[in-house]
Amino acid sequence: MKNVAVVGSQWGDEGKGKIVDWLSSEADVVVRFQGGHNAGHTLVINGITYKLRLLPSGIVRQNKISIIGNGVVVDPWALLEEIEELKLKGTDVNENNLILSEAATLILPFHREMDEIREDAAGNSKIGTTRRGIGPAYEDKIGRRSIRVMDLKSEKNLDHRLDAILSHHNTIRKGLGKKIYEKEQVIKDLLKIAQEILKYSQPVWKKIDEFKSQGKKILFEGAQGILLDVDHGTYPFVTSSNTVAASAAIGSGCGPNSINYVLGITKAYTTRVGEGPFPTELTNEIGEKLGTKGKEFGTVTSRKRRCGWFDGVLVRQSIKISGIDGIALTKLDVLDELDEIKMCIAYELDGKKIDYLPAVVNDQLRVKPIYKSFEGWKKPTNGIKNFDDLPEKAKIYINSLEKFIEAKISSISTSPERDDTILIINPFSS
């Protein structure tokens, strides 16, 4: 019996929601361990579309326990709104199937405002943040001044903690000529929802330890992608948390030996939302075609995603950094109508061939992709559930991709529907 961590191997939007939902049929517990409501997962189940932002993808399955770990920054109002949205679609969310870490940091209104102020002031140097307060909330967490879920239990403690955090924020706001935040209104707004939030609150590390001793299968669900990791991504055009698989242990309160298999979700081409380097980006009609057929718009922001060819160099780099054991290849069907398909197998920088993405952002912006070309299969793969039924030229592309990135392909997704998946290796039993 194994516990599995699922991470995105690119810049996010790889289709993790569907894969986690599909895997959760075997899992007993699904844990979200980092990020906030800036990253969304779209699930299509029996014709119903679910757009999740904070809640783990397992929440839409019956008899599963969903956990929001201490590594997540939580906008409490956004969480309650998302719970209500699911209830309106017939999904029950209660204290028995949702656990929220008492140690999770809260995103407050002044975090959202600070995000907007900084992004607007950055001009051409903007990061492309979703303006939901994620970065400022993580800054307060590291600065040891954040408000956590547990602080909602005591009005006296909440008052004391808000003194510390608002002293910091109001100093900055004054310097920027912005109106200061009044503590009394923040307290009033938080106390109004405190009991609704606290009813889900538990010590997650303790619950996970219990589930492990009971032999339950645990699925750790990451948000965004490894290339957005604050340490290992295309810095500074990254998110504010660690998105690599190792973060699953830290963000939920269990040892690294609790994770037995790391599954990297990988799109059959590449997309990126927001600013930053993108070596294989296609700004032509092929890029437009990929975006249109792949419906490449952000779940949370509806922003149009940039599209390009599969970057094998970057995915291989992600695999090594995150210790990925196997790949779930998604959106293969988006390539069905193309005459030619390309895969990046190296870069050229200042006349030299290199096999990795350099750390310096100026170099990342200057690298030129070196491609290997494949003949398109020009046949539909949508809905295929058996590898042998795939077109031969699609198999050639898949096999070449697998060999180059140096990781086994464990499954192939051929549509957004939950059951349209070719299973090659089961991560829970491999």
N, C-alpha and C positions, 0 to 999 in steps of 0.2 A: 504494500500500500504506500502511495507516494503523495506528497504535497507538491503542488505546481505553482510557480510564479509566471505570470503572463506580462510581458513588456512589449512595447513597440520598438522595432529596430530602426525606424527612420525618424521623421519629424512629427510623428503622431498621425492620426487619421488613417491608420492602417486597417481598421476594421476590428479592433480589439473587442468592441461590445458584442458583436455577433459570436466571435470565437469563445469569449468568456461565458456567454450565455449557453452556447452549445456544450462547452466543457462542464458547465455547472449541473448538467443532467447527472453527472457522476459524482460531483463534489457535494459535500454536506454543508460546507461553510465557504462563503466568498468574502474576501477581505480587500477593501480599498486602502492603500497604504501611503499615498502621497498626492500632491496637487490639491486643487480646489474645484470650484464650479466654472473654471475657465476651460476645462477639457470635457467634451461631451462624447457619449457613446450612443449611436443610433441602432436600435434593434427593430427588426420587422418579424413579428410573430403572428401567424394566422391572419395575415393581412392588416394587423394593427401595428402602427409605428410608435415606438417608445423612444423618447429622447431624454437620456439620463445625463445628469451633470455631476451630482455628488453621490447618489446612491449606487452601490455596486450592481453590476448587471444581473447578478443572481436573484435580485429582489423580485423579478417578474416570474420566477418559478416557485411553485408551491413546495412547502416543506423544506425550504433552504433557509439558512441563517446568513444574513448580510451584516457585515461589520465595516464601520468607518473608523480607521485607525488613528492613532495619535499623530502620524505623519501628515495627515490631511489638515488643511486650513478650511474652516467651515463657516460659511455665511449662514447664520441660523434662520434668517427669514427666507433665504433661497432654499434651504433644506425643507422647511415646512411647506413652502409652495410646491416643491417637487413631489413631496409625499402626497399632497392634495391632488396634484395632477394625476398621479398613478391611481389613487382611489377612485377618481372619476372615470378611469378606464377599466375599473373592475379589479384592480390589484390591491389586496389588503396589505397595509403596512402597519405593524404594531410592535409592542415591546418584545414579543416573542420571536419575530423574524428580523428585527433591526436592532443592532447594538452600536452605540456611538461612544467612542473613547472619551472618558472623563478628562483626559489630558490633551485633547485636540484644541488647537488654537482657534479663536473666533475671529472672523472678518467682520469689522464694524463699519458703519457708514463713513467715518473719516478715512478709513483705508481706501475705500473706493474713490473718494474725492482726491486723495493724494496720488493715486494711480493716474487719474485723469489730468491733474495739474502737471505732473512730471512729463507725461507723454505729450501733452500739448506744448510744453515748454521746450521739448527736445528738438522740434522742427525736423530737419532732415536726418537727424541722428536717432529718431524714435526707434524703439525696439519692436513695436507691433503688439504691445500688450493688449489683452482683452478688456482692460479697464475695470476689472472686477475686484481689485484690491488684494490680489494674491501676493504680489511682491512685497508691498508694505506690511502685510500681516506676517509674512515670514521674517521680515526684518525685525519686527517687534518681538517675535519669538526668539530669535538669536540674541536680541538685545535684552532679553530677560524681563520684558515689561508687558508681555501680551496678556490678554484676558483669555482664560481657558474655560472649557465647559464646566469644570468643577467650581469655578468662581461664581457661577449663577446660583449656587446653593445658599449663599449668605449675602444679604444686602450690604452689611457692614464691610465684608471683605471685598465685595464688588466696588464699593465706594473708594476703598483704599487703593485697589488696583487701578482704577480709572484715574486717580490722582497722578499716578506714575506715568501712565501711557499718554494722558492728555498734556502733561507738562512737556513731554517730548514733542508731540504733534503740534501743539499750539505755538510753541517757539518757532517751529518751521513755518507754520501758517502765517504768523505775524511777519516773519522775514519776507514772505512772498506776497504780503499785502492782502491776505485772505482773512475772512472772519474767523474768530476762534470758536472752538466747539464748546458748548456748555455741558458740563458733566450731568446736571440734573436731568436733562432731556434724554441723554444716552441711558442713564440708569432706569428711567421710566419706561423707555422702549424695550430694554432688555428684560426687566421684571415682568413685563406684560406677556412675554413668550417663554419665560424661564422654565415653568413647569412642563410645558409641552416639549421642550428640548431635553430637560433632565429625565423625563420618563424613559428615554432611550439610553441614558448614560450608565456605563459600567466600566470597571477596570478591564480593558480589552486584553492586556497581557495575561491576566488570570483566566479569562474565558478561553483564550487560545490554548493555554496550558491544559485546561480541562478537556477541551475538544481533542487535543493530541492524545491524552491519556485514555480517552474513550475510543481511540482508533478512527476518528472521523477524518475524511479527506478534506483538505483545505486548499482552496484556490486563492492565490494572492493576485489581485488585479491592479496593474499599473495604469496611470493616465499619461497622455502625451507620448513622447518617444525618446529613445536614448540620445538622439542628436540634439535634444533640447535640455539635456542634463546640465545643471549649473556648473559641474566640474568637467564633464567629458563632451559636452555639446559644442555647437558653433558660437561660443562665447564672444561678445555679450548678447548675441541674439538667441537667448535661451530662456527657459522658465526659471522659477526661483527655488526649485527643489531638485533632489536627486531622483532621476527617473530610471536608473539602472536597477537590475534585479536585486542587488545587495540591499537596496533601500526597503525591500519588502520586510526584512527582519527588523530593521530599525523603526520603520513606520508602523509596526503592529505590535512590537514587544515580544519577539521570540528570537531564538538563536539562529544563525545562518544554517545550522544543521537541520532546521525544520523544513528547509526548502530542498526537495529532492530532484526537481526537474525544472529547468527554465525554458519556457516557450517564447520565442520571438515572433510577433506578428509582423508580417512583411508583405507590403503591397507589390504586385507584379510590375508596377511602374513606380514613380516617385512623386510625392506632392509635398508642398510646404505652404503653410498659411502665415502671413505676416512678413516681416522684413528678414534680411540675412542672406548669407551665401547659399547658392543652389547651383552646383556645377553642371547638372544635366538638364536644367530648365529649358523648356521649349516655349518660345514666345510666338510660335507660328500656328498654322491651322491644325497641325497634329496635336499640339498642346491644348488647343481649344476643343478638339474632338475628344481627347482623353477626359478633359474636365466636364464636358457635356454628358458623355456616356457614363462616366463614373459618378455623376452628380456630386462634383467636388465643391461643396459649399459647407462651411463650418457648422457643426451641430449647435454650438452655443451662440456664435456671432453671426452666422449666415454669410461670413466673408468668403469670397471666391478664393479657392486654393490655386496656387501656382502648380503647374504640372510639368513633368519631364520623364525622360527614360529611366529605367531601373539603374541605380548606381550600386554596382556590386562592390566597389571599393569601400563605400560608406557602410553598407550592410555587413560586410566582412569585419570591418573595424568595430562595429557595434556588437557583433557576435563575440569577439574576443574580449572586449571591455566588460560585457555583462555576463559572460559565462553561459551563453545560450547553448542549450543542448539540441534543440530542434526548431524548425521554422514552420509556421502556419502561413502558407501563401494565399493571399486574398486578391479579389478583383481580377482574376485571370480573364474573365469573360469580357472585360473592357477592351482587351487587345484583339478581340476576335476579327474585327473588320480591317485591320491594318495590313498593308502590302509588305511592309518591312518593319521589323522591331529591332531596337538597339539596346545593348547593355554596356554600361561603362565598366571597363576592366583595368583602367589605369588613368593617371593624370599626367599632364605635361606642365611643368612650372619652370619658367626661364630657360626653356630648351632642354630640360632634363625630365626624364620619365620617373615618376614616383608612384608608389603603391599604397599610399595612405593620404588622408586629409591633414595638412599641416595645422598646427594649433593657432597660428597667427591669422587673425581675420583678414588682413590685407592679402595674404597668400591664398586664403580660402576663396576670396573673390576673384583671384587671378588664374587659378588653375583651369586648365582646359581638359575636358574629358576625352579619353581615347576609347573608341567604341569597337565592339564586335557586333556584326550585323547578323540577323536571322530572318529567314523568309517567313512571312506571316502565314498562318494556317487557314485564314479566310473561311472558317467554319464555326458554327456556334458551339460554345462550351457551356453556355448557361444551363444550370440545373443538372449537369452530369455528376453522378455520384460514384463512378468507378474509374480508376486511372486508365484502365485498358480501353475505355470508351472515348478517351480524348483523341483529337486529331494527332497524327504522327508528328507534325511540325510543332505542335504545342508541347508534346513530350520532349522533343529535342531542346526546346527553349528551357523547359523546366529542369531537365537533367543537366544542362550546361550551367544554369543558374546555381543549382545545388552543388555542383563540383567546384565552381569558382568561390562561393562564399564559405565553403568548408564546413557546412552543417547540413544535417539531414532534413529533408522536408517531411514533416509529420502529417500535414493535411493540406488540402487545397480547397479554397472556397470558390464556388462557381456562381454564386448569386447572393443577394442580401438575405435570402430566406434561411432560416435556422438549419433546415435539413439538407440544403444543397451544399454538401461538404464531402469531399473525398478523404476518408480516413486511411492513413498509411501507418502511422504509429500512434498508439494511445499513450499520451504523456503520463497518465495515472498508473499504467501497468507496464511501461517499457522497462 
